[in-house]
Amino acid sequence: MSTYHGPRCRSCNGPCWQWKGSVWGYTCAACIAEHQHAAAVRADARDQKALKRSLSKLFGNKDSSAVSKVASGR
């Protein structure tokens, strides 16, 4: 049995025979998928935080006074 002498994944150091371009270089498909999954989880958390902040600003701000019927023209 011969050992693998080809290029290695730059993340896990496992065998990676295919060049993935200038961004990924020699990175195996499993490491790329893991990176993309982690990035999606971070993006979801960031979006949830932004949504919570927006809703808090929209519904949590009690500084503005209610518009009276006279002021609204009714």
Secondary structure, DSSP 8 states (H G I E B T S, - for coil): -----S-B-TTT--B--S---TTTSS--HHHHHHHHHHHHHHHHHHHHHHHHHHHHHHHS---S----HHHHT-
